[in-house]
Amino acid sequence: MKTFSKMLIAGSLLTAAAGLVALPQFAASPDEPTPAFHAEAPKDALPPTMEASIFTDIQTFNAYVVAGRSKKVLYQQPCYCHCDRSQGHGSLLDCFVSRHGSGCDICQKEDFYSYEQTRKGKTPAQIREGIIHGEWQKLDTTKYTKNYLPPLATPAK
């Protein structure tokens, strides 16, 4: 019985230690550097975002539609899922040029936040300040889960 108790205590301590090691990855601190972004608008053409129609989930579809509409703004935004470290991304736009944004709630919330702030007339720099201060976390994404947004119209040839 004493051996079992000791093993239970040791297992609990190991679990707690592992939690303390992993926790700093998810907690933002004031000393933490801002994730990668571009401070100015792009000088060259940007890559296309992935086609929204390949995603069956309504919110994900809408995230890619919105990203396609606001590529120049997303290019200038950091992404707080820290995909700059794990995926080598240079800005929030990279999340939607790849499939990464399809499985990341942080990317999607920052995307919708950027889109809404752009529609309110905010500049990319103002939007970036909001993202850095965590304003994107307050965004209710429920409206993006109900109906598909229309994709951008293809220009007539």
N, C-alpha and C positions, 0 to 999 in steps of 0.2 A: 504494500500500500504506500509506503514511504517513497519507493522508487517511482511509482506512478505519479505521486504528487510532485516530486522533483522534476520529472519529465514534463508535466503539465506547466509548471512554473517556468522551466527553461524554454518551452515552446512559446509561451506567452511573451517572455522577454525577447526572444528572437523576432516574433511578429511585430512587437512594438518598435524594436530597433529598425527593422526593415521599413516600417511606416515612417519613421523619422528620417530615414535616408531618402525615401521617395517623395516625401512631402514638399521639400524645397522646389522640386521641378514644377509643381502646380501652383505654388503660392507666389503672387507678385509682390515684390518688395520695392520700396522707393529707390533702392540702390541698383536695381536690376536694369540693365541696358535695354533701350527700346529695340524691338526686333527690326530686322532689315526692312528698308523702304527706300524709295527714290524721292529726293526733296523737290525735284522739278518735274514738269511734264515731259513726256518722252519726246525725243527729237526725231526718232524713226517710227515706222509703223510697228504696232504691237501685234503679238501673236493672237490668233483667234482663241476664244474660250471654247471649251468642249461644247458640242451640240447638246442643247438642253433636252431634246427629244429622246435621247438614249436613257434618260432617267425616268423611272415610273413613279417614284415618290413625288408628290405634288410640291412639297417644300424644296426638295433638291432641284427639281425642274425649274422652279421659280428662281432659285438662287443662281442658277446658270443663265437664265434669261436676263436677270438683273445685272449679273457680272458682264454679260455681253454688251449691255447698254452703258456701262460705266467703267470701261477698261482704263481710260486715262486717269480716272480718280483712284481706282484700285491699285494702279501702278505706283501711286504715291502714298500708299497706306501700309503700316506694319501689320503683322498678323500675330496675335497673342497666343496662338497654339504653338508658337515657336518652331514652325516648319522651316524657318531659315536655318535652324540648327540641325533638325532631323532630316529635312528633304533638300536643303540647299536653295530654298526659295529666296528671291530677292525682294518680294513684296506680296501683298494680298492677291494681286492678279494671278500670280503663279499657281495659286490654289485652284483656280478655275480654268486655267490652261490645261491642267491635269485633272485626274479623278479625285485628287485629295479633298477638294471642297465638298464632294458628295458624301463624305463620311465624317465631316468635322463640323459640329455645331458652332464652334467658335468662329470658324471661317464664314459660315453662313450668316451668323448674326452680324459680324463686322461688314459683310457684303450688303445686307439689307439696311444696316445703319448708314453706310456710306451712300447708298442709293437714296434713302429718305432725306438725308441731310443735303445732298446735291439738289434734290427737288425743292428744298426749302431755300436754296440760294447760297448755301455755304460753300466756301472755297475748299480745295483739297487740304490746304494747311489747317483750316479750321476743323475740318472733319478729322484729320490726323490728331489734333489736340484732344478732341472728344474721345477718340479711340484710346489714346494714351491714358486718359483719365478714367477709362472704363465705362463711359456712357453707353457703349454698345451693349453692355450687360443688362441694361434696363429695358431693352427693346423686346416687345411682345411680338413673336413671330407667328402667332395664331392666324393672322389674316393671310399669310403666305401658305397655309396648309389647306385652304378651302377650295380655291379655284386656280386653274392654270392661267398664268399671265400670257398675253399674246407675245410670241417671239417678235424680234425686230423684223420689219418688212425687208425683203430682199430688194435692192434697187433694181428698177426696170432697166433692161438693156436696150 
